[in-house]
Amino acid sequence: MKRTPIQRLRATGKLTVDDFCEVCGYWRGHLIWVKLEDTDGLWYIRVNHPDGGYLYDGYWRTYRDRTTADAVAEAFRGAELGGSES
């Protein structure tokens, strides 16, 4: 069964923050950071390549009912990290 992006990120065991409004950690050397900035549903997403370059850096406007799992999925999509799990 294929895991979701948040499940893949959590499976690495390299999370520095994991709560309802923020997740920060590493997946295959990539820094993945998502944070709900305000109650209007504005998420800040940053994904850095292992070499330090930015693959995603900006705001993602969503509906208020979006979760950190949704924001991490957007980070994976936006940075084109979908690929296989292996």
C-alpha positions in Angstrom: 0.0 0.0 0.0 1.4 3.4 -1.0 1.9 5.8 1.9 0.7 9.4 1.8 3.3 12.2 1.8 2.8 12.9 5.6 3.2 9.2 6.3 6.4 9.1 4.3 7.7 12.1 6.1 6.8 10.7 9.5 8.3 7.3 8.7 11.8 8.9 8.3 11.9 9.7 12.0 13.5 13.0 11.2 10.8 15.5 12.3 11.7 18.5 14.4 8.1 19.7 14.7 4.9 17.7 14.2 1.6 19.3 15.4 -1.7 20.5 14.2 -0.4 23.8 12.6 3.2 23.0 11.7 5.3 20.1 10.4 9.1 20.3 9.8 11.4 17.5 8.9 13.5 15.8 6.3 12.6 13.3 3.6 15.4 11.9 1.4 17.6 14.9 2.4 14.9 17.5 1.4 13.8 19.9 4.1 10.0 20.0 4.2 8.4 22.7 6.3 4.7 23.7 6.4 3.2 26.2 8.9 -0.3 27.6 9.2 0.3 31.3 9.3 -3.1 32.7 10.3 -6.7 31.8 10.7 -7.5 32.8 7.1 -6.1 29.5 5.9 -2.7 30.7 4.7 0.0 28.1 4.8 3.6 28.9 4.4 5.4 26.0 2.6 9.2 25.6 2.1 11.0 22.7 0.5 14.7 22.8 0.1 16.8 20.5 -2.0 19.6 18.7 -0.2 22.1 21.1 -1.9 20.2 24.0 -0.2 18.3 25.3 -3.3 14.6 26.2 -3.0 12.1 23.8 -4.7 9.0 25.5 -3.1 8.9 28.7 -1.1 5.7 30.6 -0.6 2.2 30.8 0.6 -0.6 28.3 -0.2 -4.0 29.7 0.3 -6.6 27.0 1.1 -9.8 26.6 2.9 -9.7 26.7 6.7 -10.4 22.9 7.0 -7.0 21.9 5.5 -4.6 20.0 7.7 -0.9 19.7 8.0 -1.3 16.4 6.0 -2.9 18.4 3.1 -0.1 21.1 3.3 2.6 18.4 3.2 0.9 16.8 0.2 1.0 20.2 -1.5 4.7 20.6 -0.6 5.4 17.2 -2.2 3.3 18.1 -5.3 4.8 21.6 -5.7 8.4 20.4 -5.3 7.7 17.3 -7.5 8.7 14.8 -4.9 5.9 12.4 -5.6 8.0 9.6 -7.0 8.2 6.1 -5.6 8.6 5.3 -1.9 11.6 3.1 -2.2 
